[in-house]
């Protein structure tokens, strides 16, 4: 059977379960998932796995772990679990929210949590409705709409990483990757602005890391919807060696290394988590 590469996407790891955000794992669930992943798969760094895809030397049951956006709990809670299991991960960071920033969707989450009455299920329905209405607005229009809904944007938030935490990831042997500067949906903004967002995110992280940043994650990441071949060409021209989407499935030798698919582990119990992961490997991209 042709070797395949499963790439997992995480965003946050919480200290405890959050009824408003049940898809986000708490640290205990994340620890159990990492235990299972280590037992059943060979976890590689993304950079190494991408090279082995191209060389057609990918080992059996290969997998990678990735985190998107740059949340501080990745360092405070996820990193100790990864280190305890001896696992590697790549962290894709939207540089514009480092050192006290906050993403628009988190402003909306905070607003719903504080102002919408009802059960967690009712709050989640309101949250899903608002996020769905706002996500694909042009970037500046979306920012204005969120500000009008929630009030002034957060300042001095501790939700996202600080520059020192980015360096802590590198010191721990992890990799960082670019995720644009402000996390716009690339297909929704002019090409010149998209190129600037990708380049600025790369340059900002390289200034912190003092090393080239060669990995990239497309914001939101649906091919043909959130980004197009034009953006793949930009990523290639800027010197990235591998990039990931959110197209579900597994990569195989011959996959486009600048559009690698990824799997999101939503399931809360381990058997379903493993089943979903195995199912994702049946779909080669």
Secondary structure, DSSP 8 states (H G I E B T S, - for coil): ---EEEEEEE---BSS--GGGTTS-BHHHHHHHHHHHHHHSEE--HHHHHHHHHHT---TTEEEEEEEE-BTHIIIIIHHHHHHHT---EEEE-GGGTTT---HHHHHHHHHHHH--S-HHHHHHHHHHHHHHHTTS-HHHHHHHHHHHH-S---S-SSB--HHHHHHHHHTT-EEEE--SS---GGGS-HHHHHHHHHHHHHHHHHHHSS---EEE-SS--BTTTB-HHHHHHHHHTT-SEEE----SBEETTS-TTSB--EE---SSHHHHHHHHHHHHTSB-
